[in-house]
């Protein structure tokens, strides 16, 4: 199981109608993906999705989650969870 992070940056140009000035803004978008069982899926940061992807070692994963109080919205906690899963 691999946990991947994709960062996309795009430049958005805004032109002021009154002065004619062009302002450029850089917009950064982060997406997370999970590669497991020979499939790449976009990661949904919710408990049901994550546990369904790690279902083959459910008992060990549940024990790890309870003892470490994993927050499914926190990427550092998810990284620890996936590292634990890969170590099993």
Wavefront OBJ file of the C-alpha trace (Angstrom):
o trace
v 0.000 0.000 0.000
v 1.491 3.337 -1.068
v 0.364 6.792 -0.016
v 1.057 9.386 -2.706
v 0.794 13.156 -2.681
v 0.243 15.197 -5.847
v 0.831 18.946 -5.876
v -0.451 20.948 -8.811
v 0.352 24.617 -9.311
v -1.400 26.835 -11.798
v -1.072 30.515 -12.663
v -4.251 32.525 -12.773
v -4.213 35.913 -14.438
v -6.633 38.635 -13.412
v -6.970 41.795 -15.439
v -8.331 44.948 -13.851
v -10.957 46.523 -16.079
v -10.275 50.057 -14.841
v -6.491 50.279 -14.766
v -5.604 47.500 -17.203
v -3.138 45.953 -14.738
v -2.614 42.219 -14.913
v -2.170 40.396 -11.604
v -0.893 36.828 -11.499
v -1.788 34.459 -8.677
v -0.276 31.027 -8.153
v -2.841 28.504 -6.993
v -1.636 25.308 -5.312
v -3.795 22.182 -5.146
v -2.891 19.073 -3.155
v -4.421 15.672 -3.886
v -3.694 12.382 -2.155
v -3.833 8.931 -3.710
v -3.709 5.419 -2.349
v -2.188 2.588 -4.377
v -3.369 -0.727 -3.022
v -4.429 -4.063 -4.534
v -2.982 -2.949 -7.896
v -5.373 0.012 -8.033
v -4.781 3.740 -7.728
v -7.623 5.548 -5.979
v -8.013 9.121 -4.888
v -7.856 9.154 -1.105
v -10.988 10.151 0.737
v -10.037 11.280 4.207
v -12.792 9.440 6.020
v -12.805 6.401 8.254
v -15.005 4.139 6.110
v -12.938 4.552 2.939
v -9.587 4.016 4.670
v -10.720 0.971 6.642
v -12.248 -0.596 3.533
v -8.892 -0.301 1.738
v -7.025 -1.911 4.661
v -9.641 -4.610 5.354
v -7.295 -7.588 5.003
v -5.589 -6.753 8.328
v -8.625 -5.262 10.077
v -7.923 -6.473 13.638
v -4.372 -5.102 13.792
v -5.386 -1.833 12.136
v -8.279 -1.271 14.587
v -5.971 -1.865 17.540
v -3.393 0.587 16.136
v -6.069 3.234 15.522
v -7.449 2.947 19.056
v -4.052 3.074 20.748
v -2.759 6.006 18.650
v -5.996 8.007 18.272
v -5.655 8.474 14.519
v -7.226 11.577 12.984
v -8.329 10.695 9.448
v -8.066 14.324 8.280
v -4.401 14.646 9.351
v -1.882 13.534 6.706
v 0.838 12.810 9.287
v -1.484 10.418 11.127
v -2.429 8.738 7.851
v 1.242 8.340 6.964
v 1.855 6.603 10.309
v -1.154 4.344 9.728
v -0.023 3.301 6.242
v 3.556 2.735 7.454
v 2.204 0.475 10.219
v 0.058 -1.409 7.687
v 3.045 -1.948 5.397
v 5.139 -3.212 8.305
v 2.630 -5.991 9.117
l 1 2 3 4 5 6 7 8 9 10 11 12 13 14 15 16 17 18 19 20 21 22 23 24 25 26 27 28 29 30 31 32 33 34 35 36 37 38 39 40 41 42 43 44 45 46 47 48 49 50 51 52 53 54 55 56 57 58 59 60 61 62 63 64 65 66 67 68 69 70 71 72 73 74 75 76 77 78 79 80 81 82 83 84 85 86 87 88
